Amino acid sequence: MGDRLPMFLHSDTYTAICHSVINYVIRVGDATSQLLNVVVFFSDNPNESLSGRAWRNRNKSRFWGIMKAVIDFIAYPFERDHCEKSHLADVTRAGRLLRNQGL
């Protein structure tokens, strides 16, 4: 069945375009999560995702424990342990920002 695809769908350019689109969608998702965390959940950290915050605070309050469970459940078809991975991505992003600023 793959042989029936047009030739351009097998090209490196097409693959690069697909990766670019996927990376763009991921960045939009990250930005949306950070926006929701600040606007809806009144976070004082604009660089933290909602999922990362749910992971970080999961043992601090029942609310965040439930949020973590709900978010992980919704994300399960796409990614296991989504909140933990989001928290690690938040920490990595913060470290990169500090290094880029020479701190």
Backbone as CSV, one residue per row, in Angstrom:
resi,resn,N_x,N_y,N_z,CA_x,CA_y,CA_z,C_x,C_y,C_z
1,MET,0.820,-1.194,0.000,0.000,0.000,0.000,0.862,1.256,0.000
2,GLY,2.010,1.235,0.679,2.901,2.381,0.698,3.452,2.710,-0.671
3,ASP,3.523,1.714,-1.567,4.033,1.946,-2.917,3.077,2.788,-3.746
4,ARG,1.844,2.888,-3.357,0.849,3.652,-4.108,0.883,5.138,-3.782
5,LEU,1.648,5.517,-2.779,1.736,6.927,-2.411,2.514,7.693,-3.467
6,PRO,2.151,8.950,-3.707,2.922,9.769,-4.647,4.378,9.863,-4.204
7,MET,5.263,10.021,-5.156,6.701,10.034,-4.883,7.094,11.102,-3.862
8,PHE,6.441,12.304,-3.926,6.843,13.374,-3.005,6.591,13.017,-1.546
9,LEU,5.680,12.072,-1.292,5.405,11.673,0.088,6.536,10.838,0.666
10,HIS,7.429,10.351,-0.165,8.569,9.566,0.299,9.835,10.412,0.426
11,SER,9.757,11.670,0.110,10.947,12.520,0.059,11.361,12.993,1.449
12,ASP,12.632,13.370,1.535,13.158,13.934,2.781,12.505,15.277,3.088
13,THR,12.151,16.024,2.050,11.491,17.311,2.238,10.143,17.126,2.921
14,TYR,9.381,16.148,2.470,8.079,15.868,3.080,8.251,15.480,4.541
15,THR,9.238,14.645,4.832,9.508,14.234,6.213,9.882,15.442,7.068
16,ALA,10.708,16.322,6.531,11.108,17.521,7.270,9.906,18.421,7.536
17,ILE,9.023,18.559,6.551,7.825,19.371,6.729,6.936,18.775,7.815
18,CYS,6.770,17.475,7.806,5.951,16.804,8.837,6.525,17.036,10.220
19,HIS,7.845,16.910,10.366,8.475,17.145,11.669,8.302,18.591,12.108
20,SER,8.411,19.515,11.168,8.224,20.935,11.496,6.802,21.207,11.982
21,VAL,5.826,20.621,11.316,4.427,20.815,11.702,4.178,20.201,13.080
22,ILE,4.687,19.009,13.311,4.510,18.350,14.615,5.146,19.182,15.718
23,ASN,6.361,19.678,15.490,7.030,20.513,16.493,6.253,21.799,16.757
24,TYR,5.671,22.381,15.711,4.856,23.583,15.869,3.636,23.293,16.744
25,VAL,2.955,22.196,16.476,1.761,21.826,17.252,2.138,21.586,18.718
26,ILE,3.272,20.977,18.954,3.735,20.745,20.333,4.015,22.079,21.025
27,ARG,4.661,23.017,20.329,4.932,24.334,20.927,3.651,25.086,21.237
28,VAL,2.668,24.997,20.349,1.371,25.644,20.604,0.706,25.001,21.820
29,GLY,0.790,23.687,21.929,0.238,22.996,23.098,0.926,23.432,24.385
30,ASP,2.255,23.548,24.344,3.004,24.023,25.517,2.567,25.427,25.913
31,ALA,2.464,26.303,24.936,2.071,27.688,25.211,0.651,27.758,25.772
32,THR,-0.236,26.948,25.222,-1.624,26.922,25.703,-1.678,26.434,27.145
33,SER,-0.895,25.405,27.446,-0.849,24.869,28.811,-0.332,25.924,29.794
34,GLN,0.714,26.651,29.394,1.259,27.699,30.256,0.245,28.825,30.449
35,LEU,-0.448,29.183,29.379,-1.470,30.229,29.470,-2.591,29.816,30.422
36,LEU,-3.093,28.597,30.270,-4.151,28.114,31.165,-3.675,28.103,32.618
37,ASN,-2.432,27.691,32.823,-1.888,27.636,34.172,-1.902,29.012,34.825
38,VAL,-1.611,30.055,34.064,-1.567,31.413,34.611,-2.955,32.032,34.695
39,VAL,-3.723,31.953,33.613,-4.996,32.671,33.530,-6.104,31.981,34.320
40,VAL,-6.216,30.678,34.186,-7.322,29.953,34.828,-6.961,29.504,36.241
41,PHE,-5.708,29.080,36.441,-5.323,28.528,37.741,-4.420,29.468,38.541
42,PHE,-4.303,30.731,38.096,-3.644,31.811,38.839,-2.222,31.490,39.288
43,SER,-1.458,30.846,38.426,-0.065,30.553,38.754,0.763,31.828,38.706
44,ASP,1.787,31.896,39.526,2.697,33.030,39.477,3.936,32.710,38.635
45,ASN,3.960,31.529,38.018,5.076,31.129,37.172,4.592,30.951,35.734
46,PRO,4.821,31.929,34.872,4.318,31.853,33.500,5.046,30.844,32.626
47,ASN,6.140,30.265,33.110,6.896,29.303,32.319,6.594,27.849,32.677
48,GLU,5.680,27.638,33.598,5.348,26.270,34.019,4.057,25.827,33.341
49,SER,4.069,24.610,32.812,2.864,24.064,32.197,1.885,23.602,33.271
50,LEU,0.639,23.522,32.897,-0.383,23.029,33.815,-0.084,21.596,34.226
51,SER,0.334,20.780,33.272,0.653,19.377,33.567,1.850,19.274,34.503
52,GLY,2.879,20.083,34.247,4.054,20.070,35.121,3.710,20.517,36.532
53,ARG,2.846,21.503,36.635,2.413,21.977,37.953,1.606,20.906,38.674
54,ALA,0.760,20.200,37.932,-0.015,19.114,38.540,0.922,18.034,39.081
55,TRP,1.983,17.709,38.338,2.946,16.703,38.809,3.672,17.209,40.061
56,ARG,4.163,18.447,39.992,4.940,19.003,41.106,4.124,19.083,42.393
57,ASN,2.833,19.396,42.274,1.983,19.586,43.458,1.083,18.395,43.778
58,ARG,1.274,17.269,43.116,0.370,16.120,43.250,0.230,15.626,44.681
59,ASN,1.266,15.764,45.484,1.214,15.293,46.868,0.954,16.422,47.864
60,LYS,0.805,17.643,47.370,0.604,18.793,48.254,-0.860,19.086,48.524
61,SER,-1.736,18.706,47.582,-3.161,18.924,47.805,-3.962,17.912,46.997
62,ARG,-5.143,17.644,47.471,-6.032,16.706,46.788,-6.391,17.210,45.391
63,PHE,-6.608,18.529,45.263,-6.959,19.120,43.976,-5.923,18.780,42.913
64,TRP,-4.626,19.014,43.216,-3.586,18.770,42.237,-3.379,17.281,41.990
65,GLY,-3.627,16.458,42.985,-3.572,15.014,42.766,-4.640,14.565,41.776
66,ILE,-5.842,15.130,41.916,-6.934,14.818,40.979,-6.619,15.388,39.598
67,MET,-6.093,16.619,39.538,-5.729,17.216,38.254,-4.702,16.353,37.529
68,LYS,-3.708,15.880,38.248,-2.687,15.023,37.646,-3.322,13.776,37.072
69,ALA,-4.208,13.141,37.841,-4.869,11.919,37.382,-5.728,12.175,36.138
70,VAL,-6.461,13.289,36.136,-7.325,13.617,34.986,-6.484,13.913,33.746
71,ILE,-5.449,14.721,33.896,-4.603,15.062,32.756,-3.910,13.817,32.211
72,ASP,-3.352,12.993,33.096,-2.692,11.763,32.650,-3.680,10.834,31.946
73,PHE,-4.918,10.775,32.437,-5.941,9.936,31.803,-6.249,10.433,30.386
74,ILE,-6.408,11.751,30.244,-6.704,12.326,28.932,-5.536,12.114,27.966
75,ALA,-4.329,12.251,28.454,-3.144,12.139,27.595,-2.721,10.690,27.339
76,TYR,-3.279,9.743,28.088,-2.829,8.343,28.023,-2.777,7.756,26.611
77,PRO,-3.759,8.013,25.742,-3.664,7.423,24.397,-2.451,7.919,23.598
78,PHE,-1.904,9.066,23.992,-0.792,9.653,23.263,0.547,9.489,23.976
79,GLU,0.499,9.504,25.319,1.730,9.484,26.101,1.439,9.003,27.518
80,ARG,2.222,8.065,27.973,2.109,7.632,29.368,2.909,8.576,30.254
81,ASP,2.474,8.731,31.498,3.152,9.590,32.484,3.344,11.014,31.958
82,HIS,2.298,11.560,31.343,2.375,12.871,30.710,2.782,13.972,31.688
83,CYS,2.183,14.004,32.863,2.467,15.088,33.817,3.919,15.054,34.285
84,GLU,4.434,13.875,34.571,5.832,13.762,34.989,6.757,14.230,33.863
85,LYS,6.485,13.794,32.644,7.307,14.197,31.500,7.196,15.700,31.251
86,SER,6.022,16.270,31.462,5.854,17.713,31.302,6.657,18.474,32.339
87,HIS,6.652,17.974,33.560,7.444,18.613,34.619,8.931,18.588,34.250
88,LEU,9.413,17.438,33.781,10.817,17.336,33.387,11.127,18.274,32.213
89,ALA,10.199,18.411,31.283,10.384,19.343,30.162,10.414,20.786,30.659
90,ASP,9.577,21.111,31.648,9.581,22.455,32.239,10.938,22.753,32.880
91,VAL,11.472,21.783,33.621,12.765,21.958,34.290,13.877,22.110,33.251
92,THR,13.837,21.291,32.213,14.835,21.376,31.141,14.767,22.729,30.445
93,ARG,13.552,23.189,30.150,13.362,24.494,29.500,13.900,25.617,30.380
94,ALA,13.654,25.542,31.682,14.140,26.572,32.608,15.669,26.569,32.655
95,GLY,16.266,25.385,32.683,17.727,25.284,32.687,18.336,25.863,31.417
96,ARG,17.708,25.577,30.270,18.176,26.110,28.991,18.084,27.635,28.980
97,LEU,16.985,28.167,29.512,16.806,29.622,29.578,17.898,30.258,30.429
98,LEU,18.201,29.656,31.577,19.237,30.191,32.454,20.610,30.139,31.778
99,ARG,20.933,29.021,31.106,22.209,28.905,30.404,22.308,29.941,29.287
100,ASN,21.231,30.146,28.551,21.245,31.106,27.449,21.427,32.537,27.935
101,GLN,21.021,32.787,29.177,21.182,34.136,29.749,22.481,34.273,30.521
102,GLY,23.295,33.203,30.509,24.588,33.241,31.182,24.505,33.180,32.687
103,LEU,23.415,32.608,33.202,23.248,32.517,34.680,23.608,31.143,35.191
